[in-house]
Amino acid sequence: MSDESNTLKAQTEAKIAAGRKGNPDFMKGVDETIAQAKAFQEGANALNLDQNAPRFELPNQHGEQVLLDELLAKGPVVITFYRGSWCPYCNLQLKALQSRLAEIQALGAQLVAISPQAPDGSMSENDIRNMDFVVLSDQNADVAASYGVAWQVPAFLLDHMREDRGLDLESLNNGNGSILPIPATFVLDSEGKVTWRYVDVDYRTRSEPQDIINALKALQ
């Protein structure tokens, strides 16, 4: 088990602090954008506890169709929505989950990570291709929308992605250039009911792997 200094929260907070030091004006703009999103209650319609998760069928990195029902037939499922392989906070999160994957699987659960990136796109040029969990492509964010976590990204952030980072979301997501998921995680029991969730429109914050593991232990 990781010590407090190596939790995902500690890692993301360190990245935020580095961002504030390196580009304070941008981070101030992010703070204001996130505050406005929270004021408009973005994510307020997210799937809640005890609700049945919408079923879906999405392609994995090999272009093969994966059905949620088939995953649930094997036991609990952890679904985490992430923005894409280009997002440094997402990569921190997925690496943290990979490091605890054996514990998740030992509890009979499967981990599924969903982003809008086209098949192959979310598995290229970074460590995601070496992960041992299911990676699915939700190009139009339809599944994210059905879970209540699709977000029309504010122009401030879209401009930053395009101008400062050279990101072409339309290309990465095969046509969808403005809708990304709120980074959210849901733990489903084998019946597909939500037993635990983490939803926060601030993409710089993520669910702690230990909390996911504790939620799965509660299902035992």
C-alpha positions in Angstrom: 0.0 0.0 0.0 1.3 3.5 -0.9 2.2 5.9 1.9 0.5 9.3 2.1 3.2 11.0 0.2 2.6 8.8 -2.8 -1.2 8.8 -3.0 -2.8 9.9 -6.3 -4.0 13.0 -4.5 -0.4 13.9 -3.5 0.8 13.4 -7.1 -2.0 15.5 -8.7 -1.5 18.2 -6.1 2.2 18.3 -6.9 1.4 18.7 -10.6 -1.1 21.4 -9.9 1.5 23.2 -7.8 4.0 22.9 -10.6 1.5 24.3 -13.0 0.7 27.3 -10.7 4.5 28.1 -10.5 5.1 27.6 -14.3 2.0 29.2 -15.7 0.1 31.0 -13.0 -2.1 33.0 -15.4 -3.4 29.8 -17.0 -4.0 28.0 -13.7 -5.9 31.1 -12.5 -8.1 30.8 -15.6 -8.6 27.1 -14.9 -9.7 27.9 -11.3 -12.2 30.4 -12.6 -13.5 28.0 -15.3 -13.9 25.2 -12.9 -15.6 27.4 -10.3 -18.1 28.5 -13.0 -18.7 24.9 -14.0 -19.4 24.0 -10.4 -21.7 27.0 -10.0 -23.7 25.6 -13.0 -23.6 22.2 -11.3 -21.9 20.4 -14.1 -22.0 16.7 -13.2 -25.1 17.2 -11.0 -27.0 14.7 -13.2 -24.4 12.0 -12.8 -25.5 8.5 -12.2 -26.2 8.1 -8.4 -25.9 5.4 -5.8 -28.3 2.5 -6.2 -29.1 3.4 -9.8 -28.7 0.9 -12.5 -25.9 1.7 -14.8 -26.8 2.2 -18.5 -25.6 -0.8 -20.6 -23.2 -0.1 -23.4 -21.2 -1.7 -26.2 -18.0 0.0 -27.2 -14.8 -0.9 -29.1 -11.6 -1.6 -27.4 -8.1 -0.7 -28.6 -8.2 -3.6 -31.0 -11.5 -2.5 -32.5 -13.4 -5.4 -30.8 -16.8 -4.7 -29.3 -17.0 -5.0 -25.5 -20.4 -5.3 -23.8 -21.0 -4.2 -20.2 -23.3 -7.1 -19.7 -20.6 -9.5 -20.6 -18.2 -7.9 -18.1 -20.9 -7.9 -15.3 -21.5 -11.6 -15.9 -18.0 -12.1 -14.4 -18.5 -9.9 -11.3 -18.3 -6.3 -10.2 -17.0 -3.6 -12.7 -15.1 -0.4 -12.0 -15.8 2.2 -14.7 -13.6 5.2 -14.9 -14.0 8.0 -17.5 -10.9 9.8 -18.5 -10.2 12.6 -21.0 -7.5 11.0 -23.1 -3.9 9.9 -23.3 -2.9 13.5 -23.8 -4.1 14.5 -20.3 -1.3 14.3 -17.7 -3.7 14.0 -14.8 -5.4 11.0 -16.6 -2.0 9.3 -17.0 -1.2 9.8 -13.4 -4.6 8.2 -12.5 -4.3 5.3 -14.9 -0.8 4.5 -13.7 -2.0 4.6 -10.1 -4.9 2.2 -10.9 -2.5 -0.1 -12.8 -0.3 -0.3 -9.7 -3.3 -1.5 -7.7 -4.9 -3.6 -10.4 -3.9 -6.9 -8.8 -5.8 -6.0 -5.7 -8.9 -4.9 -7.7 -8.9 -8.2 -9.6 -8.3 -10.2 -6.5 -11.7 -8.8 -5.3 -13.3 -10.3 -8.4 -13.7 -7.0 -10.2 -12.7 -5.8 -13.7 -11.4 -2.3 -14.4 -12.7 -0.4 -17.5 -11.3 3.0 -18.6 -13.4 4.9 -21.1 -12.3 8.0 -23.1 -13.5 9.7 -26.4 -10.3 8.8 -28.2 -10.7 6.7 -31.3 -9.6 3.0 -31.1 -5.8 2.8 -31.1 -5.5 6.5 -30.4 -5.9 6.0 -26.7 -3.3 3.3 -26.7 -0.5 5.1 -28.6 2.6 7.0 -27.6 2.2 6.5 -23.9 2.1 3.9 -21.1 -1.6 3.2 -21.5 -0.9 0.6 -24.1 0.9 -1.4 -21.4 -1.9 -1.3 -19.0 -3.7 -4.6 -18.2 -7.2 -3.3 -17.9 -10.0 -2.7 -20.5 -9.7 0.5 -22.5 -12.7 1.6 -24.5 -13.5 4.3 -27.0 -16.6 6.5 -26.5 -16.0 8.8 -29.5 -19.1 10.9 -29.3 -19.2 10.7 -25.5 -22.6 9.1 -25.7 -21.9 6.7 -22.9 -20.5 9.5 -20.8 -23.7 11.4 -21.4 -25.8 8.4 -20.4 -23.9 8.3 -17.1 -24.4 12.1 -16.7 -20.7 13.0 -17.0 -20.4 14.4 -20.5 -19.1 18.0 -20.4 -19.2 20.7 -23.1 -15.7 22.0 -22.5 -15.4 25.8 -22.1 -13.7 27.8 -24.8 -10.9 28.8 -22.5 -9.8 25.2 -22.1 -10.4 24.3 -25.8 -8.2 27.3 -26.8 -5.5 26.2 -24.4 -5.5 22.6 -25.8 -5.4 23.8 -29.4 -3.1 26.8 -29.2 -0.7 25.9 -26.3 -0.6 22.2 -26.6 -1.3 21.6 -30.3 -4.1 19.1 -29.5 -6.5 18.4 -32.3 -9.4 16.9 -30.4 -11.5 16.5 -33.6 -8.8 14.2 -34.9 -8.1 12.4 -31.7 -11.8 11.7 -31.0 -12.7 11.1 -34.7 -15.0 14.2 -35.1 -15.8 15.1 -31.5 -13.8 18.3 -30.8 -15.6 19.8 -27.8 -17.2 17.2 -25.5 -15.1 15.4 -22.9 -16.1 13.3 -19.9 -15.9 14.7 -16.4 -13.3 12.4 -14.9 -15.6 10.1 -12.9 -15.4 6.6 -11.4 -18.3 4.3 -10.7 -18.2 0.9 -8.9 -20.9 -1.4 -10.1 -22.0 -4.6 -8.4 -22.5 -7.7 -10.5 -26.1 -6.7 -11.1 -24.9 -3.4 -12.6 -26.0 -1.2 -9.7 -23.9 1.8 -8.6 -22.5 1.1 -5.1 -19.9 3.8 -5.0 -19.0 6.8 -7.2 -16.6 9.8 -7.5 -17.7 12.7 -9.7 -15.9 16.1 -9.8 -15.9 18.5 -12.7 -12.4 19.6 -11.7 -10.3 17.4 -14.0 -7.3 17.9 -11.8 -8.8 15.8 -9.0 -9.4 12.0 -9.2 -10.7 9.1 -7.1 -8.1 7.5 -4.9 -7.4 3.8 -5.8 -7.6 2.8 -2.2 -11.2 4.2 -2.0 -12.1 2.1 -5.0 -10.6 -1.0 -3.3 -12.5 -0.2 -0.1 -15.7 0.0 -2.1 -15.1 -3.4 -3.7 -14.3 -4.9 -0.3 -17.7 -3.7 0.9 -19.3 -5.9 -1.7 -17.6 -9.0 -0.4 
